[in-house]
Amino acid sequence: MAAFWRFFNTLSGRFLLLTVAFVMLAEVLILVPSMARYRADFLLMRLKEAQIAALSQLATENSLAPDLEAELLKNAGVYNVVLRRNEVRQLVLSSPIPAPVTATFDLREAGPLQLISDAMTAMWDPSDQVIRVIGNPVQSGGTLIEITMQSAPLRDAMLDYGLRILALSALISGVTAVLLFIAVRRLLVVPIRRVVRHMQAYAEAPEDIRRFITPEARVVELRVAEEALQSLQTQLTGALRQKERLAQLGSAVAKISHDLRNILTTAQLFADRIEGSADPLVARSAPKLVNSIARAANLCEATLAFGKAEEASPRLTRLALRPLIEEMAEGEGLIERGTAEPGLVSGLIDVPAGLIIRADGEQLHRVLTNLVRNARQAIESMGKPGTIEISAGESDMDWWIRVGDSGPGLPLKARDHLFAAFQGGARQGGTGLGLAISAELVKGHGGRLELLKSDAEGTEFLIRLPKQSDPAEIA
């Protein structure tokens, strides 16, 4: 029994059931009008036989013996026969009627729907009744013929006919279902199973190119599916190989960056000592050496941070934004506008003192630090003073923070891959890790980091943080 149900839960089994069901439905739709037609033909045959018996009586000028008259009525299957000829209604043959007439059926005026309705009524009514049937005589034997008869023989004949039709329908539906089952199994099910087997085999060992499917189906749709699967397998295997190589490379880079960071830290300690040298030449070269070592150490730190599987989920808390920005600006050495010395980068903070946002303070500090650091380096690359402006505000849907600078703008290549690691460097020698990490951190808040503009007048970035903590709350 379990195997039986498993079969009918397959595509082949369900198609077999649907085929049988629809063929049987079609046969039923054919059977109902067929039964109505059979009933009409049965009654017309009785009328014809009754007319022949009546003509025999009329031919002998009503001189038939009672026994012969009874025999004619019995052979015709009726109780009496009435003919209308020359506008005269005449009872030609008659015999005792065992019960009153309960229904009259006039075949001269009955349409298809009426015949179907009468046939269904006769089928569902098991009682034996006396009915009257009216029709047109054949061979111009008059203008009307009327008979009375029992309904039981009619119903029995209809039941026998219906059972034979149903048996034939069942045989036809069974043969049709089997033929369709074989055809569909060969044309559709077998190719689909082949695709499924290839998918299962490929899932077990996606790196084995021998498990790639080779398109063979002749049906256009299946052929397209096989070709799409083959293309997907090729691309996915290539991506998996690339991912494996990148993972190995990333592991190696992480180890190298870790060791290099330790080496640079030691070198930075010695560089700090060199900076205090009495030798003027050494003293002038020391800051450049310190800056170079610091940049290399920062690159190692950024590479190690980006190499993590993912950043920690932000811990959202309500915090005042202006103190956080002021702390970040002080750490980055921004000097308030108006007190800047020549060659220094000045800052302008336009943030309402009472602005409260919901964010992870540590992660937002890292994002702002990256943006401000990039802006400062862009201004310093021009060799003249510049300004970094940080402003913030809020709307009904989100909080926004804008970071702009008066630098030379981003190179075109940097704009094309702005937030891609190792591709979106905004300056010569940059890696783009800062912007990639910043975009990832902002996205973790449910927000986004955008480039508003970048031209000869400067660059502006915009951070948007949503006020809704649950995406489902957003209409």
N, C-alpha and C positions, 0 to 999 in steps of 0.2 A: 504494500500500500504506500509506503514511504517513497519507493522508487517511482510509483505511479504519479504521485503528487509532484515529485521533483521534475518528472518529464513535463507535466503540464505547467510548470513554472518556467520552463525554457521558452525561447522564442519559437522553436519548432512546435512545441506542444500547444502554445497559445494560438499560433496561427492555425493549427489543425482544428482547435475548438471553434475559432471564429469562422473558419471556412464552413464547417458543418452547420453552425448556427445560422449563418447567412443563407446557405443553400436551403435549409429547412424553412427559413422565413420566406424565401422566394417561392418555395413549393406551397406553403400555406396561402400566400397571396394568390397563387394560381388556383389552389384547390377550391377556395370559396366561390369564385365565379363558375368554376367547373361543376361544382355541386348544384348551383342554381341552374346551369344549362342542362345538366342531367335530369333534374326534377322536371323542367319544362318539356324535355324530350319524352320522358316517361309518361307525362300526362297527355301529350299530343298523340303518343302511340295508343293510349287507352281510348282517346277520342276517335282515332282512326279505326281501331278494332270495333268500337261501339257503332260507328257509322256503317261498317260493313255488315254487322249483325242486323242493324235497322234496315238497310237496303234489302237484305234477304227477306225480312218480314214484309216489306213493301212490295217486293217482287211477287210474292205469293198472295198479295191482296189480303193480308192479315189472316191467312188461313192456316198458319203454323200451329202445330199441336203445342199444348202447354209445356210438355216435356222438352220439346225441341227448342222452344223459346227460352226455357230455363237454361238449357245447355249453351245457347248462344250468349246469354248474359254471363254465365259462369266463365266461358272461354274469354269473353271480353273483360272480365273482372269488374263488372259494374252491376248496379241494382236496377237502373232504368235508363232509358235513352229517350231524349226529347229532340225532335227536329223541327226547325222552322223553315217552311217552304211555302213560297207564294204568300208571304205575310200570314201564314197560318201556323200556329204552334201545335205540334202533334206529339203525343206520348206514343212512341212507336213500340218500345219494349219496356216491360215493367215487371217488378217482383217486389215482395214485401221488403221494406227497409227496417232493419233491426233497431234503429235509433234515430232521433231527430237530426236533421242536417245542422251542423254547428258552424260551418264556414263555407264561403263561396269564393272561388278563384276564377277570375275572368282573364284568360290568356290573350284575349284580343287587345287589351289595353295596358297590359303589364309591361313596364320598362325594366331595364337592367337592375336598378336599385330595388324595385319592388320584387323582382324575381329572387334577388339575393336575400332580401328580408324574409320572404315566404319560405325559402329553402332553409335558412337558419332557424326559423320558428319550427318548421317540421322536424328538424334534427333534434332540437332541444325538448320537444314535447313528446314523451313516450306513450301518451294515451292513444287508444284506437278510437278514432272518431269517424263519423260519416260526413263527407265533404261533397260539395257540388262544384263541378268544373265546367266552364263554358269556353267554347272555342269556335273557330270557323271550320265548316265541313270542307273536305278535300274534293277535288274534281267537280266543283260547282254542285255539290250535293245538297245545297240549301244555303240559307243565310246564317244559320246558327245551329250548333249542336250542343246539347247539355246532357251531362251524365252525373250520376251520384255513385260514390264508391267509398270503400274503407281507406283510411289513411295509413294503417299499419303496413300493408304491402309496399306502399310508396316509401315509408321510412326505412323499412328493412332493405329495400333495394338501394336507397341512398347510403345507408351505413355500409353495405357491402362494397359499393362503388368507392366510398371514401376510404375504407380500409385498404382496398387494392391500390388506390392512388397514393396513400401514405406509405405503403410498403415499397412501392416503386420509387417514391420520393426519397425514402431512406436509403434505398440501394443507390440511386443516382447521387445523392449527397455524399454517401460514403466513398463511392468510386471517385467523385470529383475531388473530395477532400484529400484522398490518398494521392491522386495525381498532382494536385496543387502542392501538397506537402513535399512530394519528391522533387517537383520543379523548384519550389522556393528553397528547399534545403540545398539543392545543388547550385542554384544561382545566387542565393543571398546568405543563407545560414553558414554554409561551409566557408565561403570567403570571409565572413565576419569572424568566425571562429579562428581562422588563420591569422587575421589581424590581431585578435585577442591573444593568441598563443605567442605571436611575435612580441607583443607588448609585455607579456609576463616574462618571457625569456630575456628581453632587453632589460627589464627592471632588475633581474637577478645579477646581471653583469653588464652595466651600461658602457663599460670601457671596451668590451669585446665587439669589434666591428663585424665579426661573423654573424652576430645576432641581428644585424640590420635587415629589415624586410626588403624583399625584391618585388616591386609591383608586378602582379600577374593577372589581376582581375580584368575581365572583359566588360563588366558593367561599368559604365562611365563614372557613376558616383563612388563606387567602391575603388575604382582605379585612382580617383582623385584622393580618396582617404588614404590609400596605401602610399601614394606619392607624398602626401602631407606628413604621414608618419615617418617615412624614410628621411624626409628633410628635417623633421623634428629630431629624430635620432642622431643625425649627422651633426646638427647644431648643438644639441645637448651634450653629446660626447665631447665635441670640441671645447664647449664651455667647461665641462667637468675637468678635462685635461688642463685647460688654462687655469682653472681655479686651484687645482692641485699644485701646479707649478708656482702660482702666485702665493699659495699658502707656504710652500717650501721657501720661496724667496722672501716672503714676509717674516718667516721665522728666522731666516738667516740675517735679514736686515735688523730685526729686533735685537738679536744677539750682538751684532756689530754696533748698533746704536748704543746699546747698554754699555758695552766695553769702552766705546769711543767717548761716551759721556763721562765715564770715570777718568779716562785719560785727560780729557779737556778740563775737567774740574781741577785736577792736579796742575795742569798747565796754567789755568787761570790764577791759581794761588801764586805761582812763581811770577806770572805777568804782573800781578798786583805789586809784588816786591820790586820788580824792575821799574815800575812807574815812579818809584821814589828815588831812582838813581840820580847821582850828582852829575852824571854825564848829560849835557844838554841834548845831544843827538839821541841818546837812549830815552831820555824823558819825553822827547817829541814823538818818538816811534811807539812808545809803550801804549798810549791810548788806542792807537790803531790796532795794535796787537790784541789788547784786551777786548776791543769791540769785535774783532774777527773771531776770537775764541768764544765770546759770549753768543755771537750769532750761531756758531757751530754747535754750541751746547743747546741753544734753544731749538735748533733743527733736530737734534737727537731727541729732546724731550717731546717735541711735536710728533715725530715719527713713532715713538713708543706709545704716545697717547692714541694716535690714530690706529695703530696696530692692534689695539684691544678689540675684542669681539664686538662690543657695543658700549656706548656711554651709559653710566648709571642713570636710572630713571630720575627725573627731576623731583625734588621735594618741594612742592608748591606751598609757599607761606606768604602772608601779607607783609609787605615791607615798604618802607619809604624809599622812593627812587633817588631823590636828590643826594642824600648822604652817600649812597652806594656809588653814584657817579663821581661825586667829589673825591671819595677815597681812591677810586680808580684813577682819576686825573692826577691826583697828587703822586700816586705810585708811578705813573708814566712820565712824571716831570713836566706836566703842562703848566705854563705860567699864565696867570690871568691877563687878558688883553689890557693894554695900557701900562703894564709894568715890564713888558717883554724887552729883553736886551737884544741888540742886533744879532742875527743868526739863530735866534731861538724860536721855537714854535709856541705860539700863544694859544690859549684856549678860551672858549666862550660857552658857558653853561646856561641854557635857558630852559630850566625845569622848574615847575611850580613846587614850592616848598612842601605843600600838603598833598602831593600826588602819591597815592598808595596803590601799589600793583600787587598781583599775585604771581610769584615766580620763585625759582630757585636762585637765591642770591649769589651763591658761589658760581653757578653755571653762567648766569647773566653777567657777572663780573668778568668771566673769561671771554665771553662774546665781545663785550665792550672793549676789553683790553686788546683783543686781536684787531678790531676795527680801528681803534685809536693808534695802535702801533703801526699799522699799515699806512694810516693817514700821515703820521709823523715822518715815516721813512720816505713817503712820496714827496712831502714838502722839503725835507732835507736834501733830496736828490736834486732839487732846483738850485740849491746854494743860496737861497734868500729867505727872509722871514715869511711865515705863513700862519694861517689860523685854522684851528679845528673847532667846529661848532657842534655842540651836543644839545639837542632840544627834545622835549617829550610832551605828551598830552594824551588825551583819551577821547573815544567816541562811545556811542551806545554799545558797540559790539566788541571793541578791543582797546588796548593801550598801545601807543606807538612811541618809538624812540628813533630819532633821526641823528645820524652821525655824518657830518660833511666836512670837507677840507678844501683849501684853496690851492691844492696841488695841481700837477700837470694833467691829471686824468689817467685812466687806465689804458694800456695798450689794447689794440683791437683783438689780439689773440687771447688776452686775459679775459675780455668780455665774453668771448665765445665759450670758454670753459671756466666760468668764474668760480663755481662751487665744486669743481672736480679736483680731487686730490692729485697732486703732482702735475697738474695741467693748467691750473688757473692762477699761477703766480702773477702778482700785480707789479712786480719790479724785477729787475735783472737779477737772476740767481735765486729768485723766490720759488717755493714749492707749491704754494696754494693750500697748504695744510691748514693754515689759520682760518681761512674762509670756509673750507670744507667742514672743519670741526665746528665752527660757529653756526653754519647752516644746520648741521645735525642737532646741535644743542637747542636751537630755536624751534626746530621741528618737533623735538621731544616735548616742548611746551604746548604743542598744538598750533604754533604760530608759523611764521615764515620770515625769511631774510631776503630783502629785495634790493636790487640796484636801481635807485631812482634816476640817476643821471651820472654821466662821466664825460667831461669835455675839457676844453682848455681852461675853463674857469674853475674846475675842481670836480670832486666826486662826492656823491651822497648815497648812503645806505639807509634803509628803513627797516626797523624791526617791528613786527606786529605780533602782539600777544593777546590771544582771545580771552574775553572775560568769562565765558562759559567753561567750567571745569570739565563738563561731560559733553562730548560731541552730540549725544542724543538730545541735549537741551536746545541745540541750535535748530531753529525752525527751517 
